[in-house]
Amino acid sequence: MEAEEIRKCPGKHNIILENREILNVGGVKEVSGFNDENVLLITDLGELTISGEKLHISKFSQETGELLVDGIITSLNYSENKKAEGGFLKKLFR
């Protein structure tokens, strides 16, 4: 499938943030990396970086695309899907 087709017909993508402590994300295709300060996701609408403190992935279902993160969430940042050059650590610390 071409990238343009994916953007035109994305799957269901949603984000529910409760008290900046519990984040429920739908439409997740892949978890590309995580630690206690960052979670990097590939979603139907691009790459999503979740930043915070004491982050923990409580639940992830690749079949349904549902992800649950708990901790202290300080930011959510979208970017275009790109192949990581240099791997996860380079991407994490740019």
N, C-alpha and C positions, 0 to 999 in steps of 0.2 A: 504494500500500500504506500503511495506517495505521501510525503509530509503534508502537502496541501489537502489531500483527502482526509487525513487524520484531523486537521484543524477544522475542516468543514463539518465533520461528523464525529465529534468527540463523544466518549461515553459519559455517563453521569459522573460529575465531579462536584463534590461538596466538602465544606469544612465547617465543623462545629467546634468552637472553642468555649469551654466552660471555666470561668474564673481564672483564666490564664494558667490553669493547672492540668486540664484534661483536653486533649485535642483529638477529634475524630475526623479522619480524612477518608473520603470515598473517591474512587477512580484512580487508585494507586496501581501502577503497573509493576513497579519494582522498587525495592529499597536498595539504593546504590552505595550507601555507607552510613555509619552511625557511630557516635560515641556519647558521652554524657553531656556534651555541649551542642552537638549538631546532629540532625538527621537529614540525610539527602534522599529525596524521593524522585522517581520518574512518574509523572501523572499523565492523564489524558490531555492536559492543557500545558504541559511543559515540566521543567525541572523545578521542584519545590525544596527550598532549604528551610528547615525549622531550627531556630537557635534558641538557646536557653541554658538552664542549669539543671543538673540531676535528671536529664531526660532518659526515659526508659520506654521501650516499645513493649506495651502490654499485650497487644494482639495484632497480628497481620495475617490476612487471608488473601493469597494470590488469586484464588478462584473468584472471590467477590470483589476484590480491590479495596477492602476495608482495612484501615490501620488505626490503631489507638495508641497515642503517646501520652505519658504523664510526666510531670515535672514542672519546673517554672519556665514557661514559654515567654520569650522576650521578643521574637520576631519571626515572621513568615516572609520569604522572599522567592518570587518566581523568576525564572530565566528560561531561555530557549533550550531545547534539548540539544546537547553537544556531546561529542565523544570526549571523554576525559583524556587530556594529554598529560602524561606524567602520573596518572593514577589518583587515587582517592586523597592522599595526603596533600598533594600539590593543590588539588581542587579545594580542599578544606581550608588551607591557609593562605589563599590568594588575597 
